[in-house]
Amino acid sequence: MSFLFDKRTKKAMRWVWGVLAILIMLSMVVFFAPGLVNLAG
């Protein structure tokens, strides 16, 4: 399990979490966008 505490692994995990967070934000925007457009229009 020592590989989990390797510097490269930490950097990779941070990168993976960053990508996941961006994907979640984009999916939320896409999910809520039609409702916002309908409310505005």
Beta strands, then each sheet from edge to edge (+ up, - down):
end
